[in-house]
Amino acid sequence: MRNVIIGFLGTQLDMGKKRKWKPTVSLVQHGDFNVDRIELLHDHRFNRLAHAVKAEIEAISPLTEVLLCQLDLDDPWDFQEVYGKLFDFARDYGFDEDREQYHVHLTTGTHVAQICWFLLTEARHVPARLVQTGPPRGTDAPPSLDIIDLDLSRYNALQQRFDLLSREYSDLLKGGVETRNAAFNALIDEIELVAGASDAPMLLLGGSGTGKTQLAQRIHDLKLQRRRVKGRLVQVNCATLSGGHAQAMLFGKRRNFTGQAGSERSGLLREADGGVLFLDEVDELDLGAQALLLHAIESGRYYPLGSDHEVTSRFQIIACANRDLADLAAEGRFRPDLLARLNLWTFRLPPLADRREDIAPNLYYELAQAERALGRQVGFNADAAEAYLRFAEDPATSWPANFRDFSGSVQRMATLAARGRITRTMVDDEITRLRALWRQADSDADRVLVGDLLGKRAEAIDPFDIVQLAAVVRICRASRTLSDAGRRLFAASRAQKASRNDADRLRKYLARYDLSWDQLAIA
């Protein structure tokens, strides 16, 4: 393989006035590093010096070919000009990596040129290693020459450090829990990359209790570590904001705007300056506040209530929602332009029921949290832990409130374990308690659903009929057609019926309550 070196003419150092060492000439003064060709880039104003250096190199190393390449720069400190011209040089060069090995000489040229060489080689626009030369390091020593290889895959120790750091960031986002669900771990890895590299808004979706708030707090911690932000996390519970109160809370108000002493308020957007504004339950924000918020996000400026002067605040956004914002936008309940601003990076957190392999590690994490809150140690008896995990990981256990249910369950057992041990009896009692809570919640939800449909007529329906009607309504709303809903509802009994017209059976059932498919399909 032939060694080829590409580099700038040193307009000061290669003159050799102040010292005898000349960096370009020294490239051929190393017995263990043969140079077959030097591509010497120079400005036309230094044409005479370029030819003098070429002659000196050829005198020292007759087998080294020196090619002078004129590259004129109006301003060698202009990054755009230098990078652009070096990029064009590389594109037109015609590298032959099968026959030649390329090196870029970093010692000569401006600091801007050195940075451009680094970027071009790191991106493989110039397929070369970097060469740094220097004067002799001793009285009788030759000039120094060091080769820098940017292929990080060859440096196992560095790669292991990067991998370890990435795992530390992922552990931070997961709260130290050794999760096992592959889809969730992949989601966390992607969030870690985005949070560490981008200042764009992040939208976290998922049902209540899936851990959106905790994840938002950890994303802010990660951004602090990665120096993406300097300020604090300011949390806004959008469900508590409405009307003028929302504007005052978010944007602040000037002194005495309400006619009361001490009424000045800086506003949450001002408090988030330099940090992260966390919009929890952003789907609950009214349309008026959404419009004002959109302007503040896009411009970094807004008017506090009662003020004629704009206030500036620069912050990053993390938004959480329990409902699908695209559906709300289609219904006219969420501004499409605000949604477009928020959903550049959208991450949907899976429910606990889809992460059953993560229940065991989360159990001991929640137990440790309970221990810190109680100030004492708590542990499971072996049969108790086995029974609880069998129940918790069972596909029939729905965990409707996700980690809120799960965390509350562990806290109750830890609190009741007066002697520091959770027994099998305590686990059985907790399972009974959870099932009762969920039955009551389901019953309440059924009554609300049927009541919204039938109004006062729902009061005349027996409790067991309410459960059945609510189940039918939910399946109808989740089905595309009347026939599709009928097939899902009567799948088990169809074989025992003489007539298999599922749509007709469903139509007659709905008619008993003066309901029709069209009513449910529209709802």
N, C-alpha and C positions, 0 to 999 in steps of 0.2 A: 504493500500500500504506500502510495506517495503522500508525503506530508505537505499540506498547503496551508499557509498562514495569510489571513486577510486582516488588514489593519490600517489605521490612519497614519500619515506622516506626522511625526512629532515636530511641530513648527518651532518649538523652543528646545526641547530635550535633544532632538536629533541634530541640532546645530553644534552641540557639544562645546559651547563657549565656557560655561561655568564649571563643567566637569568633563572628564574624558569619556565617561560612560554614555553611550547612545542606545536607547532602547530598541530601535528597529535593527540597528547593526548587530546588537548583542544576540539577536535571535539565531544567528549562525555561529555563535561562539560556544556551542555546547556539543562536546564530542558524542554524547549519548543521545542527542536529539537532532537527527538530520532533517534539514528543510529543503524540499525539492523545488518549491515555488513560493514566492511572496507576492501577493496582490497588494500594492501600496496605493492607498487612496489619498489624493492630495488636491488642493485648490490650485487653480491656474496661477495664482499670485506667488506660489511657492514652487514653481516648476523647476527653477534652478537648484533649489535645495533637494528636491526629489531626485533629480539626475545625479547629484553628488552622492547621496545616500546609496543609490542603485550601484554606482561605480565602486563605492567602498565595500559593499556587500559582495559584489562579484570578485573583487580582489581577494577578500578573505576566503570566500567559498565559491570557487569557479563553477561548481556543479549546481549552484542554486540559481534558478531563473527568477528575475525580478521584473514584474509587469507593472508599469505605472498606469493607474486608472484615475483620470481627472474627474473629481466630484466637487463641483463648486457649491459653496454654501454662503448665502447672503448673511445669515446670522447663525454661527455654529452653536449658539446657546438657545436657539428656538427649537423646542422639542418637536413641534409639528413638522417643521421643515426637515430636521435631521432624520426623524423616524421615517417620514415619507420617502426621502431620497434613498435611505438605506434599504427600505422595503422594496423600492423599485429595482435597486441594484441586485438584491437577493433574488427577486422574481425573474430577472433576465439573465442570471449568472449561468445556469445550467450545471448544477452540482452533479457529480458522478461519484456516488458513494461506493460503488463497486470497486473503483480503482483508486480513489483518493480519500484521504482522511483530512478533515478540515478543522482549522483552529482560528479563533478570533483573538487578535492581540488587543488587550484591554488597556495597556499602559499608556498608550498615546491617544490623543483626541480629548475633547472636553468631557466634563462629567456627564453632560447631556448625551454625548455620543456613547459613553460607556453604558449608561442606562438603556439606551436604544439597542445596543448590541446584546445586552442581557435579555431584554424582552424578545428580541428576534430569535435568539438561540433557544430560549426557554420554550417558545412557541413552535420551534422547529422550522421556522421560515428560513433560518440559516442552520443547516444540520452540522453544527460544529461544537467543539469544546472550547472553553475559554483559556487563554494563556496570559499570565501576568509575569512581566519581567521586572528586574530590579538590579541595582548596582551590586558589585561584589560584596559579600558579607564578611570578608576577611582580607588580609593583606595579599595573600597569594591565591585567593579563591576566584573562580570565574564568575561572571555575572549570574544572577539567580534567574531561574525560570520555573514557574509553577503552573501546572495544568489543573483547571477546575472543571469537573464533570457535573453537569446539571441533572443527570439521570438519577433522581432520588430513589428509584427502585433498587439501585445497586447499594444503597446505604441502609442496611438492615436496621441498624441502631436508630437512625433517624426515622425510618418508617414505623418502627415499633413505638417511638415516642409520639408520632402523629396519631397512630391507632389508639394508644393509651389515652391521649388527650381527648380524642373523639368519643371514646367510651365514657370518659369522665363527664363530658357534656351531656351525653345521652342519659347517664345515671342521674345527673342533676334534673333533667326534664322528667324522669320517671320517679323522682323522689327517693331514689336509692332502692326501689323495689326491683328485684330480679325477675322482670316479666318474661313470660315464655311464649306468648301469643305472637306468631310471626307477623301477622298483619299489623298489629299494634306497634311492634318493634320497628317495622319498616316505616310506619307513620312518624314515629318519634325521630328516627334517623333523618327523615326529610325535613321535619320541623327544625332540627338542630342545624342543618345546612342553611335553611332559609333565614332563621333567626340570627345566625352568625354572619351572614353575607349581605343581607338586604335590610333596608329601612322601610320597605313597603308595608302597608296594612296587612294584618293577618286575621282571618275570620275562622273562628272555632265553632263548629256545629255539633249538635248531639243532644240527646235527651237530658232531662233533668237528672243530676247526680252522676253524670259520666266523667266528671273531673275537669271541666273546662276552666273553672275559676282557679283551681290549684295549678293547672298547666300554664295559664296566663301569668301567674306569679313567677313560676319557674322560668318561663321564657324571658321575663324581665331580668331575672337574676343572671341568666345566660348572656343577655345583651350587655349587662354591666360588666361581666367578666371579659367579654370580647370587645369592650370599649365601643359598642355601638350606641350607647346612651350614657349620660352622666346623671340625669335626674331620677326621681323616684317614680314608682308606679302609683297612678291616681285612679282609683276605682270609682266608676259611676254605675249605680244600679238604676238603669233606665226605667224599670218598672215602677219606680217611686216618683218619677218626674212627669209633670203634666202642665200644660199652659205656661203662664208667666213664671210659675215656680221653676219649671224646667230651664227657662232661659236665664233666670237669675242664678240658679245653681251652676249651670254650665258656663255662662259667659260673664257672670258677675254683674254688679250694678254700681252706679256712682253714688257718692255720699248724698243722703237726704232725698234720693229719688222717690222714696215712698212717703216723704214728709216726716219720717221718724228719725230721731237722733241715733247715730251709730249704725245706720243701715247700709253702709258701704260693704261690699263683698267682692273679693278678687275673682272668684269663679274657678271652677275646676280646671278649665282649659289653661288658665294662667298658671295654676299650680303644677300642671303637667309639663310646663316649658322645660325642654331639655331632657325629658323623660318619656314615659309611656302613658297614654290615656287608655284605660281599660273600660270599654263600653260593655258592661254586663247586661244581658237580655236586651240587646239593641233592637230586637224585634218589637219591643214594647214602646219604643219612642214614637211620639206623634209626628205627623207629617210636617208641621211647622218647625219643630225642633230639628227634624231631619234636614230641612233646607238650610237652616242656619249652620248646622254642624258641617254639612257638605262644603259650604263656602270656607269655613274655618280650616278644614282639613286641606283643601286645595290651595288656599292662599296663605295660610298661617296668620291671617288677620281677621278681626271681628270687632263688633261694637258692643261694649257692655250696655246693659239696660240704662237708658237715660243719658248716655254719653254721646257727644258729637265727634269724638276722636277714637280712631281705631287703636286697638291693642294688638301687639304682635306676640305670638306664642308658637314655637316650633316643637312638635311632639310627634312621636310614633303612635300608631293605633293598633290595639288588639281588640277585636270585637267578638262577643259570644252571642249565640242565639239558640233557643230551644226549638224554634220552628224553622221551616225551610223558607229563606228570604225570597227565593225565586217565586215560590207560590204566593207569598204575600205581595210581591211586586205585581204579579199577574192579577191579583184581586184589587189592586189600587191602594194597598195598605202599607206599602213600603216604596220609597222613591227608587226607580230603576237606576238613576244616575249615582245615587249614594251606594246602591248595591254594587254597581260597576267599579266604584272606587274602593270598596271594601274587599271584594272577592278575588283580587289578584292571586292571593294565596289562601285557599280554603281547605281546611282540614276537618274531617268528620270523625269524631271520637266514637268508637263502637260501644254499645251497651255492655254491661257486665255479663249478660247472658251469652254474648258472643265471645267472651274471653274466659271461659271456665278453667282453662289451664293456668290462668293468672290468679285464681281464687286462693290457692294455698299460700303463695308468697305474700299476697296482700293480707291474708289473715294474720300472719305474724307481724307484718308492718303495722296493722291497726292495733294489734295487741300491745306492741311497743309504744304506740301513741297513747293508748289508754293507761299504760304504766306510768308514763311521764305525767299525765293529767292527775292520776290518783296518788302519785308519790310512793308507790309500792310495787313490788314484783308480783306478777300474775302469770300463771301457766296453766296449760290444759293437762288433765289426765289423759293417758294414751287412748282409752276407749272413747272419751269425750271428744277429742280432736278428730278421731276417725269418724264418729257419728256426725259431727257438724260438717266436716268436709264432704261426706257422702250426701248429705242433704243439700249443701251449698252448690255442689258441682252437678247435681242431678238436673238433666234437661227439663224436668217438670217444674223446677224452682225458677220462677220468672224474674225475681228481683226487679219489680216494676220501677222502683226509685233508684236503681243501680247502686252506686257506692254509698249513697245516703242511707239506704236500707242496711247495707252490709256493715258500714262503719258503726251505725247506731246499734246494730245487733251485737257486735263485739264489745262495744262500750258497756252495754247493759250487763253482759255476762261477766266482764271484768269487775264491774262495780259490785255485783252481787257475790263475787267470790271473796267473802270476808277473810278466809284463811289463805288466800293467795292461790287457790286451785279451782279451776273450772271443772266440775264433775259432769258425769253423763246425765244425771238428773237435771242439772242446770241447762244443759244443751237441749234436752227434750222439752223443757219448759219454754225455752227461747224459740224453738221451732214451732211449738203450739201458738205462742204469742205472735210470731210473724205471720203464720197462716191466717189467724183471726184478723190481724190488721189488714192484710191484703184482701180478704173476703169483704171486709167492711168497705174498703176503698173501692173495690169492684162494684159493690152494691150501690154506693153513693154515686159512682160514675154512671151506672146504668140508669138510676133514677133521674139524674141530670139530663142524660141523653134523651130519654123518653119524654121527660117533661118539656124539653125544648121543642120536641116535635109535636106533642099533643096538647100542651098547655094544661088546663084544668082537667081535661078528660083523663089524664094520666092518673089522677087520684082514684079513679074507679077501677083501676087494673090491679089484679092480685100481684103480690111480690114475685111469685115464681114466674108469672107471665111477663113481668117487666124484664127479668133476666133473659128470657127467651127472645123477647122482642128486641132488646138492645143488641143481642148477638146477631140477629137477622139484619138489623139496620147496619151494623158495622161491616158485615160481609157484603151487603148491597153497595155500600159506599166504596168498598175496595175492589168491586168487580166492574168489568167493562160493559157487560150487557145483562139483561134480565135472565137470559138462559145460563150465562156463566155463573151468576149468583145462585140460581136454582141447582145447578150441578154440584156446586160446593156445599150447599145446605143439605141436599138429600142424597148424598153419595152412598150412605150406609143403607138407607131404606129403599132405594130405587129398585133393587132386585126383588123385593117382596111385593111390589105394586104391579097391578095389571096395566095401568097407564104410567108411562115413564115421561110424561110431559112435565118436567121440573119447573119450567117457566110458568105454566098454568097453576101448579100447586102454590108457587110463591106468590103469584098475583092474588089468588084467593085468600092466602094467609094475610097479606097486607090489607086486603079489603075489609077484613074483620075490624081493623082499627082505622078505617077510612083513609088509608094510605095508598099511594101508587108508586110504581117504579120511578116515574118521572120526578116525583117529589124528592126521592132519596138520591137519585142520580145527580140532581142539581145541587143538593145540600152540600 
